[in-house]
């Protein structure tokens, strides 16, 4: 069974383009772009191992989403992309996080 990663940000880019560009990774991708979708994904999918948030959301919203995830699922690592690398930095950021925080941990067992 593939690990599940929750991508949070402005759609469709976050889930559509990122998941397509990283389809070589053995990951099941879920997407969310607001608080309601994040809550729904957290409740619907207990196998989420990691949440990655893009930089396109307002800081207030990002802070609230971190609070929601941490309160409901303290077992999930939360990663926030920086703004300095721009939109083109999202795919490399997601790939680095997934490789180091999800896939390498699975290999170590």
C-alpha positions, -999 to 999 in steps of 0.1 A, spaced: 0 0 0 13 34 -9 19 61 17 -6 90 16 6 126 13 -18 155 17 -10 185 -6 -26 218 5 -27 249 -16 -43 266 -45 -59 241 -68 -57 227 -94 -19 233 -95 -11 218 -61 -27 184 -66 -30 183 -104 4 194 -117 25 184 -87 10 149 -86 15 145 -123 51 156 -122 58 133 -93 39 103 -105 72 83 -105 71 83 -67 52 55 -49 28 79 -32 -10 83 -31 -17 121 -34 -46 138 -18 -54 175 -22 -71 202 -3 -74 240 -7 -93 252 23 -101 243 59 -132 222 51 -113 201 26 -84 196 50 -108 185 78 -125 161 53 -93 146 42 -80 141 77 -112 124 87 -116 103 56 -80 90 52 -63 77 84 -32 67 64 -20 103 58 17 104 68 26 139 58 10 173 49 27 197 26 14 232 22 22 255 -8 31 291 -3 2 306 -23 -21 307 7 -23 337 30 -3 333 62 -34 336 84 -50 307 65 -17 287 66 -16 292 104 -51 281 108 -45 250 87 -15 240 107 -36 244 139 -64 222 124 -39 195 114 -20 195 146 -51 194 167 -68 165 148 -37 145 138 -6 152 159 10 122 142 13 140 109 44 160 99 35 194 85 58 211 59 53 246 46 70 257 14 89 290 14 78 319 -8 113 328 -20 116 299 -44 84 309 -62 58 286 -78 84 267 -97 100 256 -64 69 236 -53 76 204 -72 113 202 -60 102 210 -24 75 183 -24 99 158 -39 126 165 -12 101 163 16 86 130 3 120 114 -3 134 123 31 103 123 54 82 95 39 101 71 16 134 70 35 115 63 67 97 35 51 130 20 39 144 22 74 113 5 86 
